[in-house]
Amino acid sequence: MGFAIASLVCGIGGLFIAGFILGTLAIIFGGIALRRIRTNPSLDGKGLAVAGMVLGLIDVVLLAILMVAIGATLFAF
């Protein structure tokens, strides 16, 4: 459950600061948590892991869109 909580915390934190780094960590930690839950069904936290992975994906995608938008405005003249 520790990796699932870490995934969720990184996913939430990535919305506010260091989106790419924390978003990537959220995806990695969520994947580790889901793999451990799959191998040992007595573990819980699947929802936290999935939520963390989704938030991590949102972090990375939003940052990519923001970078493209900023780049387009800087070089559009």
N, CA, C and O of each residue as an XYZ file, in Angstrom:
308
protein
N       0.819     -1.192      0.000
C       0.000      0.000      0.000
C       0.865      1.258      0.000
O       0.392      2.338     -0.353
N       2.108      1.123      0.388
C       3.002      2.269      0.435
C       3.247      2.884     -0.931
O       3.234      4.106     -1.078
N       3.473      2.035     -1.938
C       3.695      2.549     -3.284
C       2.422      3.172     -3.854
O       2.492      4.133     -4.621
N       1.269      2.636     -3.486
C       0.001      3.201     -3.957
C      -0.202      4.596     -3.391
O      -0.621      5.503     -4.109
N       0.090      4.772     -2.118
C      -0.034      6.090     -1.495
C       0.987      7.051     -2.094
O       0.668      8.207     -2.368
N       2.216      6.574     -2.298
C       3.246      7.419     -2.910
C       2.832      7.854     -4.308
O       3.063      8.997     -4.701
N       2.222      6.948     -5.054
C       1.750      7.277     -6.390
C       0.695      8.379     -6.343
O       0.749      9.334     -7.118
N      -0.256      8.239     -5.437
C      -1.309      9.243     -5.324
C      -0.752     10.593     -4.879
O      -1.136     11.630     -5.419
N       0.143     10.586     -3.908
C       0.734     11.840     -3.422
C       1.540     12.525     -4.524
O       1.449     13.740     -4.702
N       2.326     11.747     -5.259
C       3.098     12.325     -6.370
C       2.178     12.852     -7.467
O       2.449     13.897     -8.058
N       1.094     12.135     -7.738
C       0.148     12.589     -8.755
C      -0.516     13.898     -8.381
O      -0.671     14.785     -9.221
N      -0.908     14.022     -7.127
C      -1.530     15.266     -6.664
C      -0.504     16.390     -6.633
O      -0.781     17.505     -7.075
N       0.674     16.094     -6.112
C       1.722     17.111     -6.049
C       2.151     17.592     -7.421
O       2.501     18.759     -7.594
N       2.125     16.696     -8.394
C       2.519     17.061     -9.748
C       1.588     18.057    -10.405
O       1.974     18.740    -11.353
N       0.359     18.145     -9.907
C      -0.562     19.147    -10.450
C      -0.148     20.561    -10.065
O      -0.517     21.523    -10.739
N       0.612     20.688     -8.988
C       0.967     22.005     -8.470
C       2.439     22.358     -8.667
O       2.765     23.506     -8.968
N       3.325     21.384     -8.499
C       4.759     21.659     -8.649
C       5.433     20.505     -9.377
O       5.021     19.354     -9.233
N       6.443     20.798    -10.140
C       7.286     19.801    -10.814
C       6.465     18.708    -11.487
O       6.642     17.526    -11.194
N       5.574     19.099    -12.383
C       4.643     18.176    -13.009
C       5.281     17.001    -13.707
O       4.792     15.878    -13.583
N       6.359     17.220    -14.436
C       6.960     16.125    -15.188
C       7.619     15.113    -14.265
O       7.455     13.906    -14.441
N       8.360     15.600    -13.287
C       9.081     14.701    -12.379
C       8.105     13.930    -11.500
O       8.171     12.703    -11.429
N       7.208     14.634    -10.837
C       6.269     13.954     -9.949
C       5.260     13.119    -10.721
O       4.837     12.065    -10.246
N       4.872     13.575    -11.902
C       3.970     12.795    -12.735
C       4.594     11.475    -13.158
O       3.943     10.430    -13.130
N       5.852     11.531    -13.548
C       6.561     10.318    -13.924
C       6.701      9.375    -12.737
O       6.507      8.167    -12.873
N       7.038      9.924    -11.571
C       7.141      9.095    -10.373
C       5.794      8.473    -10.012
O       5.738      7.323     -9.575
N       4.715      9.223    -10.191
C       3.384      8.687     -9.897
C       3.062      7.497    -10.786
O       2.494      6.509    -10.322
N       3.422      7.587    -12.059
C       3.180      6.481    -12.981
C       4.021      5.267    -12.594
O       3.529      4.139    -12.604
N       5.275      5.495    -12.258
C       6.164      4.390    -11.882
C       5.695      3.731    -10.585
O       5.571      2.508    -10.520
N       5.434      4.536     -9.556
C       4.993      3.977     -8.276
C       3.654      3.259     -8.409
O       3.443      2.221     -7.781
N       2.755      3.801     -9.215
C       1.470      3.147     -9.438
C       1.639      1.808    -10.125
O       0.959      0.841     -9.780
N       2.536      1.742    -11.091
C       2.810      0.479    -11.773
C       3.391     -0.569    -10.838
O       3.011     -1.738    -10.890
N       4.321     -0.142     -9.976
C       4.900     -1.068     -8.996
C       3.816     -1.565     -8.044
O       3.743     -2.758     -7.746
N       2.977     -0.648     -7.567
C       1.911     -1.033     -6.640
C       0.943     -2.004     -7.290
O       0.563     -2.997     -6.670
N       0.535     -1.742     -8.522
C      -0.397     -2.644     -9.210
C       0.225     -4.023     -9.441
O      -0.458     -5.040     -9.323
N       1.501     -4.057     -9.765
C       2.168     -5.342     -9.964
C       2.210     -6.130     -8.659
O       1.976     -7.339     -8.655
N       2.505     -5.454     -7.554
C       2.535     -6.138     -6.258
C       1.144     -6.608     -5.840
O       0.998     -7.687     -5.266
N       0.131     -5.807     -6.123
C      -1.242     -6.188     -5.779
C      -1.680     -7.383     -6.622
O      -2.373     -8.271     -6.125
N      -1.285     -7.412     -7.878
C      -1.650     -8.522     -8.757
C      -1.009     -9.827     -8.292
O      -1.638    -10.883     -8.352
N       0.237     -9.760     -7.829
C       0.918    -10.977     -7.382
C       0.462    -11.415     -5.993
O       0.529    -12.600     -5.668
N       0.001    -10.477     -5.172
C      -0.467    -10.788     -3.824
C      -1.841    -10.149     -3.618
O      -1.913     -9.006     -3.166
N      -2.927    -10.848     -3.933
C      -4.274    -10.265     -3.875
C      -4.722     -9.824     -2.484
O      -5.716     -9.110     -2.359
N      -4.010    -10.235     -1.444
C      -4.407     -9.806     -0.101
C      -4.039     -8.339      0.156
O      -4.534     -7.733      1.106
N      -3.184     -7.779     -0.678
C      -2.830     -6.368     -0.535
C      -3.965     -5.492     -1.055
O      -4.689     -5.876     -1.974
N      -4.110     -4.329     -0.468
C      -5.129     -3.396     -0.948
C      -4.451     -2.119     -1.432
O      -3.235     -1.969     -1.311
N      -5.237     -1.211     -1.976
C      -4.709      0.041     -2.491
C      -4.749      0.139     -3.999
O      -4.118      1.020     -4.584
N      -5.492     -0.764     -4.637
C      -5.557     -0.743     -6.103
C      -6.144      0.569     -6.604
O      -5.659      1.133     -7.585
N      -7.178      1.055     -5.938
C      -7.793      2.315     -6.352
C      -6.846      3.494     -6.211
O      -6.822      4.387     -7.059
N      -6.064      3.493     -5.131
C      -5.089      4.569     -4.939
C      -4.024      4.537     -6.033
O      -3.623      5.575     -6.559
N      -3.577      3.334     -6.362
C      -2.546      3.191     -7.404
C      -3.061      3.651     -8.753
O      -2.366      4.360     -9.481
N      -4.281      3.249     -9.088
C      -4.863      3.654    -10.375
C      -5.068      5.164    -10.411
O      -4.768      5.809    -11.415
N      -5.579      5.727     -9.319
C      -5.784      7.182     -9.265
C      -4.456      7.928     -9.393
O      -4.379      8.947    -10.079
N      -3.421      7.427     -8.742
C      -2.107      8.045     -8.854
C      -1.559      7.987    -10.263
O      -0.969      8.953    -10.748
N      -1.754      6.846    -10.927
C      -1.288      6.725    -12.308
C      -2.043      7.663    -13.246
O      -1.449      8.274    -14.134
N      -3.345      7.772    -13.044
C      -4.143      8.673    -13.884
C      -3.715     10.117    -13.662
O      -3.551     10.871    -14.621
N      -3.533     10.506    -12.400
C      -3.078     11.870    -12.121
C      -1.681     12.109    -12.688
O      -1.393     13.197    -13.185
N      -0.823     11.113    -12.619
C       0.513     11.245    -13.199
C       0.459     11.452    -14.698
O       1.199     12.271    -15.243
N      -0.409     10.716    -15.365
C      -0.596     10.902    -16.808
C      -1.122     12.298    -17.117
O      -0.674     12.945    -18.064
N      -2.074     12.755    -16.312
C      -2.610     14.105    -16.500
C      -1.506     15.134    -16.306
O      -1.416     16.097    -17.068
N      -0.661     14.940    -15.292
C       0.458     15.866    -15.053
C       1.356     15.969    -16.272
O       1.680     17.069    -16.720
N       1.756     14.833    -16.807
C       2.688     14.819    -17.930
C       2.039     15.410    -19.182
O       2.667     16.188    -19.900
N       0.797     15.044    -19.442
C       0.106     15.548    -20.636
C      -0.125     17.055    -20.541
O       0.099     17.781    -21.510
N      -0.570     17.526    -19.378
C      -0.793     18.973    -19.218
C       0.501     19.755    -19.380
O       0.504     20.829    -19.983
N       1.598     19.229    -18.850
C       2.874     19.915    -19.002
C       3.305     19.946    -20.467
O       3.829     20.957    -20.935
N       3.091     18.854    -21.190
C       3.440     18.825    -22.612
C       2.606     19.834    -23.396
O       3.134     20.531    -24.262
N       1.321     19.918    -23.105
C       0.452     20.888    -23.783
C       0.893     22.307    -23.451
O       0.923     23.174    -24.325
N       1.232     22.540    -22.194
C       1.688     23.871    -21.781
C       2.989     24.250    -22.493
O       3.159     25.392    -22.920
N       3.894     23.296    -22.615
C       5.157     23.581    -23.296
C       4.938     23.887    -24.772
O       5.582     24.782    -25.320
N       4.045     23.160    -25.414
C       3.746     23.418    -26.827
C       3.090     24.785    -26.980
O       3.414     25.527    -27.907
N       2.173     25.123    -26.081
C       1.489     26.407    -26.161
C       2.462     27.565    -25.954
O       2.396     28.568    -26.665
N       3.351     27.431    -24.996
C       4.334     28.486    -24.751
C       5.294     28.596    -25.942
O       5.635     29.696    -26.378
N       5.717     27.450    -26.455
C       6.619     27.472    -27.614
C       5.967     28.092    -28.828
O       6.615     28.811    -29.590
N       4.676     27.816    -29.014
C       3.974     28.370    -30.163
C       3.829     29.882    -30.038
O       3.899     30.593    -31.041
N       3.629     30.379    -28.825
C       3.477     31.827    -28.659
C       4.818     32.544    -28.742
O       4.880     33.694    -29.177
N       5.886     31.879    -28.330
C       7.203     32.520    -28.387
C       7.732     32.631    -29.811
O       8.388     33.611    -30.163
N       7.445     31.628    -30.619
C       8.015     31.598    -31.964
C       7.016     31.941    -33.062
O       7.305     31.735    -34.241
N       5.856     32.457    -32.700
C       4.855     32.820    -33.706
C       4.937     34.318    -33.969
O       4.245     35.118    -33.339
N       5.786     34.670    -34.902
C       5.853     36.081    -35.291
C       6.142     36.235    -36.729
O       6.232     37.359    -37.223
